[in-house]
Amino acid sequence: VYKAASLRMTADVYAGDLEDYEAAATMYNQVLKQYPDSAETGVVYKHLAVMEENRKDYAAALAWYDKAINALASRPAAYEAWIGKAEVLQKNKDYQGSYRTLIQAADLFKGDEGKYVSALSKAAELAQRRLKNPSLRANALEQILAVYPATQQAPEVLYDLGYTYEQLGKNAQAEETYKRLIINYPTDKYASRAQSRLSRLEK
């Protein structure tokens, strides 16, 4: 176990600081060959994915991320593989695939507030910025509030959701969401923004 970890960490140095991808790949493959049942296997797959992503070989990166996801299952390191895969899909301009991947990551790590909220926030941003799809954005934001209504990001999520409802023409839901933000977080900066949007809606 220690030998596998030591070899993998040496490869990380070559892949990262030294940017000697050939040497790193040789060492990573050595780990896979000599210690196939090691706990390091999934981590090696993930690091090979990152390395290929840095080399802009996105097809290879996606293949390694999928292997990492399968090997790591629900271990914390798997989350990084899911997010890495989503980012590569974005680089490939597969925004729909990236959105789906982020939703899957959130579902898998539902019990971890930080990971869940982060994955869905990324999905919401992607829906807005790349997919130009307010319905998908609302869906991601609604999921955050359904599972973690008191998350630290709640004021921002509520504001974004209210604004998204406006985009969808759902003004009654927008008003309700802005009011919820103002009542629950009266001193937050998003509450004053919500108040000004609410005033416009109520005119």
LUMSELUM-907356 format. One record per residue (C-alpha): residue number from 1; residue in three letters; x, y, z. Coordinates in Angstrom, 3 decimals. Layout:
# residues N
<pt NUM, 'Ala', <X, Y, Z>>
...
# end
This chain:
# residues 203
<pt 1, 'Val', <0.000, 0.000, 0.000>>
<pt 2, 'Tyr', <2.722, 2.462, 1.003>>
<pt 3, 'Lys', <4.793, 1.613, -2.074>>
<pt 4, 'Ala', <1.807, 2.276, -4.342>>
<pt 5, 'Ala', <1.084, 5.596, -2.603>>
<pt 6, 'Ser', <4.732, 6.620, -2.702>>
<pt 7, 'Leu', <5.021, 5.831, -6.412>>
<pt 8, 'Arg', <1.767, 7.661, -7.169>>
<pt 9, 'Met', <2.907, 10.748, -5.221>>
<pt 10, 'Thr', <6.247, 10.794, -7.093>>
<pt 11, 'Ala', <4.289, 10.643, -10.358>>
<pt 12, 'Asp', <2.164, 13.581, -9.122>>
<pt 13, 'Val', <5.325, 15.683, -8.787>>
<pt 14, 'Tyr', <6.360, 14.858, -12.361>>
<pt 15, 'Ala', <2.854, 15.585, -13.672>>
<pt 16, 'Gly', <2.451, 18.798, -11.675>>
<pt 17, 'Asp', <5.541, 20.798, -10.744>>
<pt 18, 'Leu', <7.888, 19.297, -13.351>>
<pt 19, 'Glu', <5.336, 18.958, -16.170>>
<pt 20, 'Asp', <7.168, 15.848, -17.351>>
<pt 21, 'Tyr', <4.070, 14.016, -18.532>>
<pt 22, 'Glu', <5.915, 11.072, -20.069>>
<pt 23, 'Ala', <7.732, 10.230, -16.811>>
<pt 24, 'Ala', <4.505, 10.747, -14.859>>
<pt 25, 'Ala', <2.529, 8.464, -17.199>>
<pt 26, 'Thr', <5.200, 5.749, -16.867>>
<pt 27, 'Met', <4.973, 5.869, -13.055>>
<pt 28, 'Tyr', <1.172, 6.006, -12.990>>
<pt 29, 'Asn', <1.022, 2.955, -15.259>>
<pt 30, 'Gln', <3.534, 1.222, -13.000>>
<pt 31, 'Val', <1.126, 1.680, -10.075>>
<pt 32, 'Leu', <-1.734, 0.238, -12.145>>
<pt 33, 'Lys', <0.373, -2.729, -13.267>>
<pt 34, 'Gln', <2.108, -3.596, -9.983>>
<pt 35, 'Tyr', <-0.694, -2.708, -7.546>>
<pt 36, 'Pro', <-3.973, -3.244, -9.474>>
<pt 37, 'Asp', <-6.009, -3.855, -6.298>>
<pt 38, 'Ser', <-4.561, -0.895, -4.421>>
<pt 39, 'Ala', <-6.736, 1.935, -3.112>>
<pt 40, 'Glu', <-4.472, 4.166, -5.190>>
<pt 41, 'Thr', <-5.906, 2.856, -8.472>>
<pt 42, 'Gly', <-8.875, 5.226, -8.613>>
<pt 43, 'Val', <-6.699, 8.176, -7.616>>
<pt 44, 'Val', <-4.214, 7.291, -10.364>>
<pt 45, 'Tyr', <-7.052, 7.221, -12.920>>
<pt 46, 'Lys', <-8.130, 10.667, -11.730>>
<pt 47, 'His', <-4.607, 12.076, -11.945>>
<pt 48, 'Leu', <-4.123, 10.599, -15.420>>
<pt 49, 'Ala', <-7.353, 12.366, -16.405>>
<pt 50, 'Val', <-6.066, 15.697, -15.076>>
<pt 51, 'Met', <-2.775, 15.172, -16.903>>
<pt 52, 'Glu', <-4.529, 14.481, -20.222>>
<pt 53, 'Glu', <-6.791, 17.475, -19.631>>
<pt 54, 'Asn', <-3.686, 19.658, -19.184>>
<pt 55, 'Arg', <-2.392, 18.261, -22.475>>
<pt 56, 'Lys', <-5.764, 19.142, -24.045>>
<pt 57, 'Asp', <-6.449, 15.515, -24.978>>
<pt 58, 'Tyr', <-10.053, 15.723, -23.832>>
<pt 59, 'Ala', <-11.164, 12.329, -25.181>>
<pt 60, 'Ala', <-8.440, 10.575, -23.148>>
<pt 61, 'Ala', <-9.245, 12.744, -20.114>>
<pt 62, 'Leu', <-12.926, 11.757, -20.236>>
<pt 63, 'Ala', <-12.029, 8.059, -20.500>>
<pt 64, 'Trp', <-9.774, 8.304, -17.436>>
<pt 65, 'Tyr', <-12.362, 10.311, -15.476>>
<pt 66, 'Asp', <-14.948, 7.583, -16.162>>
<pt 67, 'Lys', <-12.512, 4.931, -14.909>>
<pt 68, 'Ala', <-11.826, 7.045, -11.804>>
<pt 69, 'Ile', <-15.555, 7.496, -11.130>>
<pt 70, 'Asn', <-16.128, 3.723, -11.358>>
<pt 71, 'Ala', <-13.117, 2.870, -9.189>>
<pt 72, 'Leu', <-13.660, 5.518, -6.512>>
<pt 73, 'Ala', <-17.451, 4.992, -6.188>>
<pt 74, 'Ser', <-18.621, 7.256, -3.349>>
<pt 75, 'Arg', <-15.200, 8.048, -1.864>>
<pt 76, 'Pro', <-14.560, 11.811, -1.471>>
<pt 77, 'Ala', <-11.968, 11.736, -4.286>>
<pt 78, 'Ala', <-14.724, 10.584, -6.668>>
<pt 79, 'Tyr', <-16.361, 14.006, -6.351>>
<pt 80, 'Glu', <-13.278, 15.643, -7.881>>
<pt 81, 'Ala', <-13.477, 13.164, -10.762>>
<pt 82, 'Trp', <-17.129, 14.033, -11.391>>
<pt 83, 'Ile', <-16.366, 17.765, -11.365>>
<pt 84, 'Gly', <-13.312, 17.206, -13.583>>
<pt 85, 'Lys', <-15.441, 15.293, -16.063>>
<pt 86, 'Ala', <-18.033, 18.091, -16.104>>
<pt 87, 'Glu', <-15.312, 20.679, -16.787>>
<pt 88, 'Val', <-13.859, 18.641, -19.674>>
<pt 89, 'Leu', <-17.330, 18.258, -21.185>>
<pt 90, 'Gln', <-17.653, 22.047, -21.035>>
<pt 91, 'Lys', <-14.305, 22.426, -22.803>>
<pt 92, 'Asn', <-15.728, 20.101, -25.465>>
<pt 93, 'Lys', <-18.793, 22.381, -25.605>>
<pt 94, 'Asp', <-21.026, 19.503, -24.471>>
<pt 95, 'Tyr', <-22.887, 21.752, -22.047>>
<pt 96, 'Gln', <-25.901, 19.464, -21.727>>
<pt 97, 'Gly', <-23.631, 16.544, -20.808>>
<pt 98, 'Ser', <-21.788, 18.722, -18.327>>
<pt 99, 'Tyr', <-25.050, 19.807, -16.685>>
<pt 100, 'Arg', <-26.195, 16.170, -16.357>>
<pt 101, 'Thr', <-22.811, 15.202, -14.873>>
<pt 102, 'Leu', <-23.038, 17.938, -12.225>>
<pt 103, 'Ile', <-26.580, 16.825, -11.300>>
<pt 104, 'Gln', <-25.320, 13.218, -10.958>>
<pt 105, 'Ala', <-22.424, 14.382, -8.772>>
<pt 106, 'Ala', <-24.833, 16.273, -6.524>>
<pt 107, 'Asp', <-27.126, 13.249, -6.190>>
<pt 108, 'Leu', <-24.213, 10.965, -5.318>>
<pt 109, 'Phe', <-22.930, 13.321, -2.621>>
<pt 110, 'Lys', <-26.297, 14.480, -1.287>>
<pt 111, 'Gly', <-25.162, 13.858, 2.276>>
<pt 112, 'Asp', <-22.285, 16.325, 1.991>>
<pt 113, 'Glu', <-23.688, 19.860, 2.044>>
<pt 114, 'Gly', <-20.580, 21.538, 0.618>>
<pt 115, 'Lys', <-20.283, 19.142, -2.321>>
<pt 116, 'Tyr', <-24.029, 19.057, -2.990>>
<pt 117, 'Val', <-24.468, 22.828, -3.002>>
<pt 118, 'Ser', <-21.291, 23.400, -5.008>>
<pt 119, 'Ala', <-22.227, 20.900, -7.758>>
<pt 120, 'Leu', <-25.750, 22.298, -8.123>>
<pt 121, 'Ser', <-24.488, 25.900, -8.069>>
<pt 122, 'Lys', <-22.133, 25.025, -10.936>>
<pt 123, 'Ala', <-25.046, 23.389, -12.766>>
<pt 124, 'Ala', <-27.207, 26.492, -12.253>>
<pt 125, 'Glu', <-24.452, 28.771, -13.558>>
<pt 126, 'Leu', <-23.917, 26.528, -16.575>>
<pt 127, 'Ala', <-27.646, 26.528, -17.345>>
<pt 128, 'Gln', <-27.667, 30.327, -17.261>>
<pt 129, 'Arg', <-24.380, 31.109, -18.989>>
<pt 130, 'Arg', <-24.012, 28.357, -21.591>>
<pt 131, 'Leu', <-27.349, 26.609, -22.047>>
<pt 132, 'Lys', <-29.377, 29.836, -21.750>>
<pt 133, 'Asn', <-32.030, 27.686, -20.100>>
<pt 134, 'Pro', <-33.716, 29.323, -17.070>>
<pt 135, 'Ser', <-35.865, 26.200, -16.441>>
<pt 136, 'Leu', <-32.763, 24.056, -15.877>>
<pt 137, 'Arg', <-31.260, 26.806, -13.742>>
<pt 138, 'Ala', <-34.391, 26.993, -11.592>>
<pt 139, 'Asn', <-34.381, 23.210, -11.244>>
<pt 140, 'Ala', <-30.816, 23.177, -9.847>>
<pt 141, 'Leu', <-31.473, 26.084, -7.462>>
<pt 142, 'Glu', <-34.743, 24.540, -6.234>>
<pt 143, 'Gln', <-32.904, 21.296, -5.425>>
<pt 144, 'Ile', <-30.371, 23.172, -3.264>>
<pt 145, 'Leu', <-33.127, 24.802, -1.194>>
<pt 146, 'Ala', <-35.156, 21.585, -0.968>>
<pt 147, 'Val', <-32.284, 19.618, 0.582>>
<pt 148, 'Tyr', <-30.335, 22.369, 2.404>>
<pt 149, 'Pro', <-32.769, 25.264, 3.010>>
<pt 150, 'Ala', <-30.468, 26.878, 5.590>>
<pt 151, 'Thr', <-27.226, 26.539, 3.632>>
<pt 152, 'Gln', <-24.761, 29.411, 3.968>>
<pt 153, 'Gln', <-25.393, 30.223, 0.299>>
<pt 154, 'Ala', <-29.189, 30.427, 0.824>>
<pt 155, 'Pro', <-29.504, 34.227, 0.380>>
<pt 156, 'Glu', <-27.689, 34.143, -2.970>>
<pt 157, 'Val', <-29.565, 31.015, -4.089>>
<pt 158, 'Leu', <-32.917, 32.574, -3.168>>
<pt 159, 'Tyr', <-32.073, 35.774, -5.019>>
<pt 160, 'Asp', <-30.927, 33.872, -8.114>>
<pt 161, 'Leu', <-34.035, 31.692, -7.996>>
<pt 162, 'Gly', <-36.326, 34.728, -7.708>>
<pt 163, 'Tyr', <-34.607, 36.344, -10.683>>
<pt 164, 'Thr', <-34.864, 33.094, -12.665>>
<pt 165, 'Tyr', <-38.605, 32.889, -11.936>>
<pt 166, 'Glu', <-38.874, 36.422, -13.374>>
<pt 167, 'Gln', <-37.092, 35.241, -16.531>>
<pt 168, 'Leu', <-39.630, 32.423, -16.776>>
<pt 169, 'Gly', <-42.527, 34.834, -16.337>>
<pt 170, 'Lys', <-43.435, 33.259, -12.988>>
<pt 171, 'Asn', <-43.836, 36.577, -11.187>>
<pt 172, 'Ala', <-45.920, 35.231, -8.290>>
<pt 173, 'Gln', <-43.214, 32.669, -7.477>>
<pt 174, 'Ala', <-40.544, 35.352, -7.889>>
<pt 175, 'Glu', <-42.323, 37.609, -5.373>>
<pt 176, 'Glu', <-42.741, 34.737, -2.917>>
<pt 177, 'Thr', <-39.020, 33.839, -3.199>>
<pt 178, 'Tyr', <-37.854, 37.434, -2.748>>
<pt 179, 'Lys', <-40.099, 37.799, 0.329>>
<pt 180, 'Arg', <-38.693, 34.600, 1.800>>
<pt 181, 'Leu', <-35.185, 36.005, 1.357>>
<pt 182, 'Ile', <-36.074, 39.381, 2.916>>
<pt 183, 'Ile', <-37.831, 37.795, 5.917>>
<pt 184, 'Asn', <-35.185, 35.148, 6.635>>
<pt 185, 'Tyr', <-32.057, 37.210, 5.871>>
<pt 186, 'Pro', <-33.041, 40.872, 6.420>>
<pt 187, 'Thr', <-29.453, 42.137, 6.838>>
<pt 188, 'Asp', <-27.929, 40.241, 3.916>>
<pt 189, 'Lys', <-26.812, 42.227, 0.837>>
<pt 190, 'Tyr', <-29.082, 40.045, -1.318>>
<pt 191, 'Ala', <-32.106, 41.113, 0.765>>
<pt 192, 'Ser', <-31.756, 44.752, -0.344>>
<pt 193, 'Arg', <-31.387, 43.625, -3.983>>
<pt 194, 'Ala', <-34.463, 41.423, -3.575>>
<pt 195, 'Gln', <-36.385, 44.362, -2.103>>
<pt 196, 'Ser', <-35.696, 46.531, -5.145>>
<pt 197, 'Arg', <-36.771, 43.743, -7.542>>
<pt 198, 'Leu', <-39.868, 43.107, -5.438>>
<pt 199, 'Ser', <-40.776, 46.813, -5.587>>
<pt 200, 'Arg', <-40.613, 46.644, -9.402>>
<pt 201, 'Leu', <-42.794, 43.552, -9.514>>
<pt 202, 'Glu', <-45.413, 45.035, -7.168>>
<pt 203, 'Lys', <-45.812, 48.268, -9.171>>
# end
